[in-house]
Amino acid sequence: MIREKKKWMAYTYFHRNPGFHWKTTHLFSPVRKKIPGMVCISCPTLIAEIKECDFVNTWSKSTRYKISKAESDELILQRGHEHLPEILKLFSETANAKKLRGHFPEDFDSRPWILCTAIFKGEKIIAGHVWIIDEEEKRGLLFVNASAHHDDDMDSSMTGRAHYYLLWQDGMYMRNHGIDYMDLNGYNITANDPSLSGVYTWKEGTHGRKEDLFHYFPVWFYWLKRINKKLPR
């Protein structure tokens, strides 16, 4: 379990025994339970197991082909917190299109347990990931997933290949650092959002398994977020 302390609220991630506290929110809990004073929201996701060194061989043939082709695209992979601003800026284009707040570098001042990875073509970033790493759970959760698919000047097919390639490279890196599972954070094929179909196809390439996680919000905080239209019903 991970704990994060903000000014007005504490957050836990992957808590296996969440309970009530009026200033604590539990995110991505693998446990479904009734907690008086808390609102529970389900968040189905897709889990790719990376325990085996050849885990990529279980991925779809199409995904493996795109990864192989990406290796000849002269892509540059970079890791490190210094790439966080670039990744978040890239993600902001998607957030703006969906009228979401997005993320800002200062949001991560209380999150030292993240992994930032990015793919560049020359000096231009074309894909980036921010992972939440829980070493106790041996789990990496894809917290920010950004790509340059909005950029009309970029080769869309190469951008897609780069994204598959980055996911594979992330999996190998995390596996080598003791992580067994990649949580791809969000998989609900019944959702009425056509813009997510490409994202789901990308995730499905891992042949991962579906898993239900749960967010728990104090009632007052949930309705505050609802009023500000930051949470679903």
C-alpha positions in Angstrom: 0.0 0.0 0.0 1.1 3.6 -0.8 0.1 6.6 1.3 0.1 10.2 0.0 -0.5 13.2 2.1 -2.0 16.4 0.6 -3.0 19.6 2.3 -6.7 18.7 2.8 -6.8 15.0 2.1 -4.7 11.8 2.5 -4.8 9.2 -0.2 -4.0 5.5 -0.1 -3.4 3.4 -3.2 -4.1 -0.4 -3.3 -5.3 -0.5 0.3 -6.5 -4.1 1.1 -8.4 -3.1 4.3 -9.8 0.4 3.6 -11.8 2.1 6.4 -13.5 5.4 7.1 -11.8 8.6 7.9 -13.3 11.9 6.9 -10.0 13.1 5.5 -8.8 10.0 3.7 -9.6 8.7 0.2 -8.7 5.2 -0.9 -7.8 4.7 -4.6 -7.5 1.5 -6.6 -8.4 -0.8 -3.7 -8.6 -4.5 -4.7 -11.3 -5.0 -2.1 -15.1 -4.3 -2.4 -16.8 -3.6 0.9 -19.4 -1.3 2.4 -17.9 1.5 4.5 -20.3 3.8 6.3 -19.6 7.4 5.4 -17.8 6.5 2.2 -18.9 6.3 -1.4 -17.5 3.4 -3.5 -16.9 3.7 -7.2 -15.8 0.7 -9.3 -12.9 1.1 -11.7 -12.4 -1.9 -14.0 -8.9 -2.3 -15.3 -6.7 -4.6 -17.3 -3.7 -6.4 -15.8 -0.7 -7.6 -17.8 1.5 -10.1 -16.0 5.2 -9.6 -16.5 6.7 -12.2 -14.2 8.3 -14.2 -17.0 11.3 -12.8 -18.9 9.5 -13.6 -22.2 6.1 -12.1 -21.2 5.9 -10.2 -24.5 5.5 -13.6 -26.3 2.0 -13.8 -24.7 1.0 -10.5 -26.3 -1.0 -10.4 -29.6 0.8 -11.1 -32.9 -0.1 -7.6 -34.1 1.3 -6.0 -31.0 4.6 -7.9 -31.3 4.8 -7.0 -35.0 4.5 -3.3 -34.1 7.1 -3.6 -31.4 9.5 -5.3 -33.8 8.9 -2.6 -36.4 9.4 0.2 -33.9 12.9 -1.0 -33.2 13.9 0.2 -36.7 12.2 3.7 -36.2 15.3 5.2 -34.6 13.4 6.0 -31.4 15.0 7.2 -28.3 13.8 6.0 -24.9 14.4 8.1 -21.8 13.5 7.5 -18.1 13.6 9.9 -15.2 11.5 12.5 -13.3 13.0 15.2 -15.4 10.7 14.2 -18.2 7.6 14.6 -16.1 6.7 18.2 -17.4 7.0 17.1 -21.1 4.9 14.0 -20.5 2.2 16.0 -18.7 2.2 18.7 -21.4 1.7 16.0 -24.0 -1.2 14.5 -22.0 -2.8 18.0 -21.7 -3.9 17.9 -25.3 -6.0 14.8 -24.6 -7.2 16.3 -21.3 -8.3 19.6 -23.1 -10.1 17.7 -25.7 -12.1 15.9 -23.0 -12.5 19.1 -20.9 -10.5 17.6 -18.0 -8.1 19.3 -15.7 -5.2 17.1 -16.6 -2.1 17.0 -14.4 0.6 19.4 -13.4 4.2 18.8 -12.2 3.4 20.2 -8.7 0.7 17.5 -8.4 3.6 15.0 -8.1 5.5 16.7 -5.4 4.0 14.3 -2.9 4.5 11.3 -5.2 8.1 10.2 -5.1 7.1 6.6 -6.0 6.5 7.2 -9.7 8.4 6.1 -12.8 8.5 8.4 -15.8 9.3 7.1 -19.2 9.2 8.7 -22.6 9.9 8.0 -26.3 11.4 10.7 -28.5 11.9 11.0 -32.3 14.8 13.3 -32.5 14.2 15.9 -29.9 10.4 15.6 -30.0 8.5 13.6 -27.5 5.9 11.3 -29.1 4.8 9.0 -26.2 5.1 9.1 -22.4 4.0 7.2 -19.3 3.9 8.0 -15.6 3.6 4.9 -13.5 2.7 4.5 -9.8 5.0 1.9 -8.4 3.9 -0.1 -5.4 6.8 -2.4 -4.5 4.8 -4.2 -1.8 2.1 -5.1 -4.2 4.7 -5.7 -7.0 2.5 -3.6 -9.2 2.9 -0.7 -11.6 -0.2 1.4 -12.4 -0.3 3.4 -15.6 -1.3 6.8 -14.0 -0.6 9.0 -17.1 -0.7 7.7 -20.6 0.2 10.3 -23.2 0.9 10.3 -26.9 1.3 12.7 -29.8 -1.7 11.3 -31.7 -3.2 14.8 -31.8 -0.2 16.1 -33.7 -1.0 16.2 -37.4 2.7 16.7 -38.2 3.5 13.2 -36.8 3.3 9.9 -38.6 0.3 8.4 -36.8 1.4 4.8 -37.5 4.9 5.5 -36.1 3.4 7.1 -33.0 1.3 4.0 -32.5 4.3 1.7 -32.8 6.2 3.9 -30.4 3.5 3.5 -27.8 3.5 -0.3 -28.0 7.3 -0.2 -27.9 7.3 2.0 -24.8 4.8 -0.3 -23.0 7.1 -3.3 -23.7 10.2 -1.5 -22.5 8.4 -0.4 -19.4 7.4 -3.9 -18.7 10.9 -5.2 -19.0 12.3 -2.4 -16.8 9.7 -3.0 -14.1 10.1 -6.8 -14.2 13.9 -6.3 -13.7 13.1 -4.2 -10.6 10.8 -6.7 -8.9 7.4 -5.7 -10.3 5.1 -8.6 -11.4 2.1 -6.8 -12.8 1.3 -3.9 -15.1 -2.0 -2.3 -14.2 -3.1 -0.5 -17.4 -5.6 1.6 -15.4 -9.0 1.6 -17.0 -10.8 -0.9 -19.2 -14.6 -0.7 -19.6 -15.7 -1.7 -23.1 -19.3 -0.9 -22.2 -18.5 2.8 -21.7 -20.1 5.0 -24.3 -16.9 6.9 -25.3 -15.7 6.2 -28.9 -12.4 8.0 -28.1 -11.4 5.2 -25.9 -11.7 2.4 -28.4 -8.1 2.9 -29.7 -6.8 3.0 -26.1 -8.6 -0.2 -25.3 -7.3 -1.9 -28.4 -3.8 -0.9 -27.3 -4.3 -2.4 -23.9 -5.9 -5.5 -25.2 -2.7 -6.2 -27.2 -1.2 -7.5 -23.9 -3.9 -10.2 -23.6 -4.2 -9.0 -20.0 -7.0 -10.1 -17.6 -9.8 -7.8 -16.4 -9.9 -6.9 -12.7 -12.2 -4.7 -10.7 -10.7 -2.1 -8.4 -12.5 0.4 -6.2 -12.2 4.0 -5.2 -13.6 5.1 -1.7 -14.4 8.7 -1.1 -15.7 10.4 2.1 -19.3 11.4 1.3 -18.6 15.1 1.6 -15.6 14.9 -0.6 -17.4 12.8 -3.2 -20.2 15.4 -3.5 -17.8 18.3 -3.7 -16.0 16.5 -6.6 -19.4 15.8 -8.2 -20.4 19.5 -8.0 -17.1 20.4 -9.6 -17.9 17.6 -12.2 -14.6 15.8 -11.4 -16.2 12.4 -10.7 -18.7 10.2 -12.4 -22.0 9.3 -10.8 
